[in-house]
Amino acid sequence: MIAADPSLIEDWLAYSEDKRTSGGWYLRRSGELGQLSRPASKITFPTIDEALAEFVVRELDYWMEPDEFPPGA
């Protein structure tokens, strides 16, 4: 549960803010979630806890897509 460990929010916000790629998803403290490459993907959640849970799932799914890792990379 995210509420049980608030440092998770800060850790994932730092990860999102420090990314050096336009790939994947971003997370904002306001509860906004989206992709820089797809402005229409923006979603705003009522709480940062809900946004963080969705961010983690979407971010991990994005980087696990086969097209993101070409053979031999």
C-alpha positions, 0 to 999 in steps of 0.5 A: 500500500502506497499510503503506508510508505510515503517515501515511495511517492517521492522516489517515483516522482524523482525517477519521473522528473530525472528521466533523460528520455521522451519514452515511457510515462511521466508523473506529476505531483498533481496526479497527472500522468502522461507521455511526452510523445503522446499529449492526448495520453494525459490523465489526471487522477484524484490522488497522487496515490492512485496516479502513482499506482497507475504510473508504475504499471504503465511505465513498466509495461512500456519498457517491456514492449519488445519494440523498445529493445531491438535485438543485440541492443 
